[in-house]
Amino acid sequence: MSNHTPGPWTKCGTKVMHGPGGTLYLCQCDIVEKETDVKAPLEEAFANARLIAAAPSLLALATQTHELCYELLGLANYISLDEGTRAMIASLVDLHNETLKKAGYVE
């Protein structure tokens, strides 16, 4: 798998751009119903563009918190953590694994 275009990405209307001054066009976030050719509300397209533009930062956050959660689970035998806290950390590790796998960063 090839690497994604590095961040930062920026939102410009319903487009997601990259590069100095937003010179590289990454994607357009207009939403069109396939059967009817009807566009979704512009606010939804703007929201999708904001979310996609945040993807590189969100991936970095997920990767770093994934590592932190693994470290916390490793320390769980040496520090006092109640079962609820252990379960929460284990759940976060599972969520991170699922998310990073979807993004192609873990197998």
N, C-alpha and C positions, 0 to 999 in steps of 0.2 A: 504494500500500500504506500502510495506517495504521501508526503506531508502536505498539510493544508497551507494555504497562503498565510504567512505570519500576520499577526495583528500589529498595530491596532486597525480595526475596521471602523468605518463611520457610516452613519445613516444620512442619506441625502434624499429627502422625500420618501419615496417607496423603494429607492435603490440602496444597495450596500456597496460602498467604495473602499478602496485601499490605495496607499501610496501618497506621496507628497501632494497635497492639495486635492486628494481624492481622484487621482488620475487613472486608476485601474478599477474598472467596473466589475464587481463580483456577481451581483444578482439583482433581479427586479422582484419585488414582493407583491405585485398585483395578484389578486385572487379572483379567478374567473371560473364560474360553474361550467364544467365541460359540456353538459347536455344543452344548456340554455344560453351560454355565452353571457350570462349576467354577472357583473362584477360585485364582489362583496363590498361593504362599506370601506371607504378610504381610511378611516380610523383603524380598522383591523389590519390593513396593509402597512400602515405606519408602525403599529405595534409589532408586527412580524419583523419589519426591517430593524427596529430597535433591538429585538431579541437576537436576531441573526448577527447584527453588528457587535453585540456583546459576547458572542460565542468564544473568541480567543481568550478573553478574560475569564469567562465561566469555566472553560477547560482548564486553565491554569489553577483556578480556585479548586476545582474538583480534584485535580491531581495532587495538589498540596494537602488538602484535607484528607484525601485517601491515605497518603503516607502518614499523616498525623494519627489517624484512627488506628492504623496497623500498629504504630508505636504504642498507643494507649492500650490496645489489647495485649500487647506484649508485656506491658508494665502491670497489667491488672492482677497478676499473681503476686506482685511485690508491694502494691499499694492497696489501700482499703477502698474498694468500689462496691457499692451495693448491686444486687442483681439487676435492678432497673437500669442503672447506668451502664452496666456491662451489655445488657440487651440493646440499649440505645446505640452504643458504639458499634456493636455487631451489625445492627440494622443499617447504620451509616456506611459501614464497609461494604455490605451487600449492595446498597444503592449506588455507591461509588463504582463498584465493580460492574454493575449493569450499565451505568451511564458511560464509563470509559470504554467498555466493550462496544457499545453502540457507536461510539466515536472512533473506534478502531485502535485504541491505545492499550488495551489488554486483551489477551485471548480468552 
